[in-house]
């Protein structure tokens, strides 16, 4: 995924983020988090917050593919740098 500069805060319908290496942890919080062992993923809903070293993402819901290290956020997504 290539990234382009974002304004200090941007409102989007959807946003996908590749998680950095394990040296730079990503913190994820939500009202509800469900881990699925079969595909090693997280389904997040309600007040989702993703704290990435370069971004702070807020959304209504998100899905994190832990093997691919990708987070896809949807619904009232706000991205801050």
N, C-alpha and C positions, 0 to 999 in steps of 0.2 A: 504494500500500500504506500503510495506516495502522499506526502502531506504538503499542504500549502499553508502559508501564514494565515492565521485567523485573527480577526479583531479581538480586542480584550474580552468581549463577550458576544456570543452569537447564538441566536435561537434557531433550531433546526427541527425538522420532523423526525429525522433519523441520523444516526452517527455511528460509524464503525471505527474501532481503535485496535491497533495491534499492540499487545502488551509488551513492555520492554523485557530485557533479560532478567533473570532472577536477582541480579545485583541491584536492580531498581524495582522494589516491590510496588504493586498496585493495591490500594485499599479499596474494598468494595463494601457498601452497606445498603440495606434496604429493609422495608418493613417485613417482607417475606422473602426468604431465600430457600430454594429447593435444589439439592444436588442430585443429579442422575448419574448413577454409577456406570450404566451401560455405555454412555457416550462421554463421560467425564465432563459434564456441563453444569452450569448454574443457571436457573431461571430466577430472575429477580423482579420483584414488583413492589410498588408503593415507595415513594420517596427514595429512589435509587440514587446513590452518590458513588462515583468512581473517582478516586484520587490517584491520578497518574503523575509521574514526575513533571510532565509538560502541560497537563490539562486537568481541570476540575470539571467533571461532567455530572449533570443532574438530569434525571429522566423519570418518567412514570414506570417504565419497565425496561429490562435488558436481558440479554442472554450472553453468557460467557462460555466460550468453547475453551476449556482449559488445556487441551492437547494442542490445538492450533494457536492458542494464546491470543484470541480475538474476542472483543466485546462489541456487541451490537445493541445500541440503545434506541428506544422508540418512545414517542409520546412526550410532547413538551420538553424536548431536549434542549438544554442550555450548556454551551461549551465555553469555559473561561480559560484564558491563558495566564 
